[in-house]
Amino acid sequence: MARGQALFGFVRFWSRRWTGAGLGADGQRGRDVMVVEAVHTLAGQRQPTSVNDVARELGLDQSGASRMVTGAEQRGLVVRRVPGRVGAASAVSTTAAGEELLRQAHAWQDDVLGRLTAGWPDEDVETLIVLMERLVRAQNAIDSV
């Protein structure tokens, strides 16, 4: 397999499994985790976080992100605050329930990685993580140009 095909095969394989279906998670919970993770990450970068910011973070259009944020809001995982001035975007932030969901999701993610790499030398697991992080940084650099 060519190098580019290996990358995109990897991406296609995992993108179809992002919800964790078959690994102890349901689709809605996976979408909620994506929203809460995006809001949590963006909150550390700047304030306030808008639905458009969430859309960019998730690689979705605004209407898709808005539906996902609304669903997460209905389930008490995020809260949307109305802006104080006309024309300003509402601010989205996580709730305590959202932070707990994120804690549980991270524990589940660690467990899945542990099961997938069971029997691997620790150095190989660390190398995998470093290389995945490097790919993300490279794409973020391309996106910011």
C-alpha positions as CSV (number, residue, x, y, z in Angstrom):
1,M,0.0,0.0,0.0
2,A,1.3,3.5,-0.9
3,R,2.0,5.9,2.0
4,G,-0.9,8.3,1.2
5,Q,-3.3,5.3,0.9
6,A,-2.1,4.0,4.3
7,L,-2.9,7.4,5.9
8,F,-6.3,7.7,4.3
9,G,-7.2,4.1,4.9
10,F,-6.4,4.7,8.6
11,V,-8.5,7.9,8.7
12,R,-11.4,6.1,7.0
13,F,-11.2,3.1,9.3
14,W,-11.2,5.2,12.5
15,S,-13.7,7.9,11.3
16,R,-16.3,5.2,10.8
17,R,-15.7,4.1,14.4
18,W,-15.5,7.5,16.1
19,T,-18.7,6.8,18.2
20,G,-17.2,3.7,19.7
21,A,-20.0,1.5,18.4
22,G,-19.3,-2.1,19.4
23,L,-16.8,-0.9,22.0
24,G,-19.2,0.1,24.8
25,A,-20.5,3.5,23.6
26,D,-23.5,4.6,21.6
27,G,-23.6,7.1,18.8
28,Q,-25.4,9.9,20.6
29,R,-22.9,9.7,23.5
30,G,-20.1,9.8,20.9
31,R,-21.5,13.0,19.4
32,D,-22.0,14.5,22.8
33,V,-18.4,13.8,23.7
34,M,-17.3,15.5,20.5
35,V,-19.2,18.6,21.3
36,V,-18.1,18.7,25.0
37,E,-14.4,18.0,23.9
38,A,-14.6,20.8,21.4
39,V,-16.1,23.3,23.8
40,H,-13.6,22.3,26.6
41,T,-10.6,22.6,24.2
42,L,-11.7,26.0,22.8
43,A,-12.4,27.4,26.3
44,G,-8.7,27.1,27.0
45,Q,-7.8,29.0,23.9
46,R,-10.1,32.0,24.1
47,Q,-13.4,33.3,25.4
48,P,-16.2,33.1,24.6
49,T,-16.7,29.9,22.5
50,S,-19.4,30.2,19.8
51,V,-21.3,27.6,17.9
52,N,-19.2,28.7,14.8
53,D,-16.0,28.0,16.8
54,V,-17.4,24.5,17.6
55,A,-18.2,24.0,13.9
56,R,-14.7,24.8,12.9
57,E,-13.2,22.6,15.6
58,L,-15.3,19.6,14.5
59,G,-15.0,20.2,10.8
60,L,-18.8,20.7,10.4
61,D,-21.0,23.3,8.9
62,Q,-22.7,25.8,11.3
63,S,-26.1,24.2,11.2
64,G,-24.8,20.7,11.9
65,A,-22.7,22.0,14.9
66,S,-25.7,24.0,16.1
67,R,-27.9,20.8,16.2
68,M,-25.2,19.0,18.0
69,V,-24.7,21.8,20.6
70,T,-28.5,22.0,21.0
71,G,-28.7,18.3,21.7
72,A,-25.8,18.5,24.2
73,E,-27.5,21.5,25.8
74,Q,-30.8,19.6,26.2
75,R,-28.9,16.8,27.9
76,G,-27.3,19.3,30.4
77,L,-23.8,18.9,29.1
78,V,-23.2,22.4,27.8
79,V,-24.9,25.7,28.4
80,R,-25.4,28.5,25.8
81,R,-25.5,32.0,27.2
82,V,-27.2,34.8,25.3
83,P,-24.8,37.6,24.5
84,G,-25.1,41.0,26.2
85,R,-25.1,42.9,22.9
86,V,-27.0,42.7,19.7
87,G,-25.3,40.7,16.9
88,A,-22.9,39.0,19.2
89,A,-22.7,35.2,19.2
90,S,-23.9,33.2,22.2
91,A,-21.2,31.7,24.4
92,V,-21.1,28.0,24.9
93,S,-19.5,26.4,27.9
94,T,-19.4,23.0,29.6
95,T,-21.4,22.1,32.7
96,A,-20.3,19.9,35.5
97,A,-22.2,17.0,33.8
98,G,-20.3,17.7,30.6
99,E,-17.0,17.7,32.4
100,E,-17.9,14.4,34.0
101,L,-18.8,13.0,30.6
102,L,-15.4,14.1,29.3
103,R,-13.6,12.5,32.2
104,Q,-15.5,9.2,31.5
105,A,-14.8,9.5,27.8
106,H,-11.1,10.0,28.4
107,A,-10.9,7.0,30.7
108,W,-12.8,4.9,28.0
109,Q,-10.4,6.2,25.3
110,D,-7.4,5.2,27.4
111,D,-8.9,1.8,28.0
112,V,-9.5,1.2,24.2
113,L,-6.0,2.3,23.4
114,G,-4.7,-0.1,26.1
115,R,-6.7,-3.0,24.6
116,L,-5.6,-2.2,21.1
117,T,-2.0,-2.1,22.0
118,A,-2.0,-4.8,24.6
119,G,1.3,-6.7,24.2
120,W,3.0,-3.8,22.5
121,P,6.3,-2.6,23.9
122,D,5.8,0.7,25.8
123,E,8.2,2.5,23.4
124,D,5.9,1.5,20.5
125,V,2.8,2.9,22.2
126,E,4.7,6.2,23.0
127,T,5.9,6.4,19.4
128,L,2.4,5.9,18.1
129,I,1.1,8.7,20.3
130,V,3.9,11.1,19.3
131,L,3.4,10.4,15.6
132,M,-0.4,10.9,15.9
133,E,0.1,14.2,17.7
134,R,2.6,15.3,15.1
135,L,0.1,14.6,12.3
136,V,-2.5,16.7,14.1
137,R,-0.1,19.6,14.6
138,A,0.8,19.4,10.9
139,Q,-2.8,19.6,9.8
140,N,-3.5,22.4,12.3
141,A,-0.6,24.3,10.8
142,I,-2.0,23.8,7.3
143,D,-5.5,24.9,8.4
144,S,-4.2,28.1,10.0
145,V,-2.5,29.3,6.7
